[in-house]
Amino acid sequence: MTAQELIGIWEETAAKHGYALGDGRAERIRKAAAICIGILKGACICKPNERPVCPCEEMHEDIKDTGRCFCGIFYAGSPKKAS
């Protein structure tokens, strides 16, 4: 999987759940995807040992509690495209 493919998955996930993706900061999203794929082999960029897959299941609870996932990839609100 490439970083661009992961961004596509993130965009689909955001749209499916009514989330915003990275609060509209496309460059931050591209960098996060590159790290997630290139270094962490698909794991969460902030908690790779606790959350082996991004997007993780815990993101929903994070967003419910704080308005964003722990990493800041997904935010509560309208979906936005990062690409």
Buried (B, 14 or more C-beta within 10 A) or exposed (E): EEBEEBBBBBBEBBBEBEBBBBBBBBEBBBBBBBBBBEEBEEBBBBBBEEBEEBBBEBBBEBBEEEEBBBBBBBBBBEBBBBE
